[in-house]
């Protein structure tokens, strides 16, 4: 999902948006949820003045924690990267195994057993990393299910409401 960089933490929002937004997430990323809720949006260009004095209260560590929190709350891409790393590690172990097999038949291996230990460590480390990434994806699906987001948010025009 491509986020709109114009969505900020400060703005004017309708009561309907606030009540829809406020009841949903525990781990909130406001610009993401503004986009997710999907109500009609309008933006105003704002000129930001430089900070008159002092510096931001955010340390580098606080910014890293914030970015990790947002990234883990809205994306499963980190787990896919872990799975890709596991595949890469196992694949490189397979290629290294072919190379070692060739070296063995050419009589170039001087220390028997060492190569097979390194090869098995690489291969099984890759398999374990791949499986951990897969488990992470399943846990991510469970995490999304526990957010209890509705499939749709209907924005009904109050002028079209029928009194019962």
C-alpha positions as CSV (number, residue, x, y, z in Angstrom):
1,X,0.0,0.0,0.0
2,X,1.4,3.4,-1.0
3,X,0.9,6.0,1.7
4,X,0.2,9.6,0.9
5,X,2.9,11.7,2.4
6,X,0.5,14.6,2.8
7,X,-1.4,12.8,5.6
8,X,0.0,14.1,8.9
9,X,-0.7,13.7,12.6
10,X,-2.4,17.0,12.8
11,X,-5.6,17.8,10.9
12,X,-9.3,18.5,11.0
13,X,-11.3,15.3,11.1
14,X,-15.1,14.6,11.2
15,X,-16.6,13.0,14.2
16,X,-17.5,10.0,12.1
17,X,-13.9,9.5,11.1
18,X,-12.7,9.9,14.7
19,X,-15.2,7.4,16.1
20,X,-14.3,4.9,13.3
21,X,-10.6,5.4,13.9
22,X,-10.6,5.5,17.7
23,X,-12.2,2.2,18.1
24,X,-9.8,0.1,16.1
25,X,-6.1,-0.2,16.7
26,X,-3.9,-0.6,19.7
27,X,-0.6,0.0,17.9
28,X,-1.5,3.0,15.8
29,X,0.2,4.4,12.7
30,X,-2.0,7.5,12.1
31,X,-1.2,8.2,8.4
32,X,-1.7,4.5,7.6
33,X,-5.1,4.4,9.3
34,X,-6.2,7.7,7.6
35,X,-5.6,5.9,4.3
36,X,-7.1,2.6,5.5
37,X,-10.4,4.1,6.8
38,X,-10.9,5.5,3.3
39,X,-13.2,8.4,3.9
40,X,-13.0,11.3,1.5
41,X,-9.9,13.5,2.1
42,X,-8.8,17.0,1.3
43,X,-5.4,18.5,2.0
44,X,-4.2,22.0,2.7
45,X,-0.7,23.1,2.0
46,X,1.0,24.2,5.2
47,X,4.2,26.2,5.4
48,X,6.3,24.8,8.3
49,X,8.6,27.2,10.0
50,X,11.9,26.0,11.3
51,X,12.2,25.2,15.0
52,X,12.9,28.5,16.8
53,X,15.1,26.9,19.5
54,X,16.2,23.6,20.9
55,X,16.0,20.3,19.0
56,X,13.6,17.4,18.6
57,X,12.9,15.2,21.6
58,X,13.2,12.1,19.3
59,X,16.5,10.4,19.8
60,X,17.8,8.1,17.1
61,X,16.8,5.0,19.2
62,X,13.2,6.4,19.6
63,X,13.0,6.9,15.8
64,X,14.2,3.3,15.2
65,X,11.7,2.0,17.7
66,X,8.9,4.0,16.0
67,X,9.8,2.8,12.5
68,X,10.0,-0.8,13.7
69,X,6.6,-0.5,15.4
70,X,4.9,1.0,12.4
71,X,6.6,-1.5,10.0
72,X,5.6,-4.5,12.0
73,X,2.0,-3.2,12.5
74,X,1.2,-2.6,8.9
75,X,3.4,-4.9,6.8
76,X,4.5,-8.5,6.6
77,X,7.5,-7.6,4.4
78,X,10.1,-8.1,7.2
79,X,9.0,-11.7,7.5
80,X,9.2,-12.1,3.7
81,X,12.7,-10.7,3.8
82,X,13.6,-13.3,6.5
83,X,12.2,-16.0,4.3
84,X,14.2,-14.8,1.4
85,X,17.4,-14.7,3.4
86,X,16.7,-18.3,4.5
87,X,16.2,-19.4,0.9
88,X,19.4,-17.6,-0.1
89,X,21.3,-19.3,2.6
90,X,20.0,-22.7,1.7
91,X,20.5,-22.1,-2.0
92,X,24.1,-21.0,-1.4
93,X,24.7,-24.1,0.7
94,X,23.4,-26.2,-2.2
95,X,25.7,-24.4,-4.7
96,X,28.6,-24.8,-2.2
97,X,27.8,-28.5,-2.0
98,X,28.0,-28.9,-5.7
99,X,31.4,-27.1,-5.6
100,X,32.6,-29.3,-2.8
101,X,31.5,-32.4,-4.6
102,X,33.4,-31.3,-7.7
103,X,36.5,-30.6,-5.5
104,X,36.2,-34.0,-3.9
105,X,36.1,-35.9,-7.2
106,X,39.1,-33.8,-8.4
107,X,41.1,-34.7,-5.3
108,X,41.4,-31.2,-4.0
109,X,39.9,-31.7,-0.5
110,X,42.6,-32.1,2.0
111,X,40.6,-32.2,5.3
112,X,37.8,-34.7,5.1
113,X,34.7,-33.9,7.1
114,X,35.2,-30.2,7.5
115,X,33.4,-29.2,4.4
116,X,30.4,-31.4,5.1
117,X,30.0,-29.9,8.6
118,X,30.2,-26.3,7.3
119,X,27.8,-27.2,4.5
120,X,25.2,-28.8,6.8
121,X,25.4,-25.9,9.2
122,X,24.7,-23.4,6.3
123,X,22.0,-25.5,4.8
124,X,20.1,-26.2,8.1
125,X,20.6,-22.6,9.2
126,X,18.9,-21.5,6.0
127,X,16.0,-24.0,6.5
128,X,15.5,-22.9,10.1
129,X,15.5,-19.2,9.0
130,X,13.0,-20.0,6.3
131,X,10.7,-21.8,8.7
132,X,11.0,-19.0,11.2
133,X,9.9,-16.5,8.5
134,X,7.0,-18.8,7.6
135,X,5.9,-19.0,11.2
136,X,6.3,-15.2,11.4
137,X,3.9,-14.8,8.5
138,X,1.3,-17.1,10.2
139,X,1.7,-15.1,13.4
140,X,1.3,-11.9,11.3
141,X,-2.0,-13.3,9.9
142,X,-3.2,-14.0,13.5
143,X,-2.2,-10.5,14.5
144,X,-4.2,-9.0,11.7
145,X,-7.2,-11.2,12.7
146,X,-7.0,-10.0,16.3
147,X,-7.2,-6.4,15.1
148,X,-10.8,-7.2,14.3
149,X,-10.9,-4.7,11.4
150,X,-14.1,-4.8,9.5
151,X,-13.9,-5.9,5.9
152,X,-15.7,-2.7,4.8
153,X,-16.5,0.7,6.3
154,X,-19.7,2.0,4.8
155,X,-19.9,5.8,4.6
156,X,-23.6,6.4,4.3
157,X,-24.8,9.9,3.3
158,X,-27.0,11.1,6.2
159,X,-29.4,12.7,3.7
160,X,-30.2,9.3,2.2
161,X,-31.0,7.6,5.6
162,X,-34.4,6.2,6.0
163,X,-36.1,6.7,9.3
164,X,-37.7,3.5,10.6
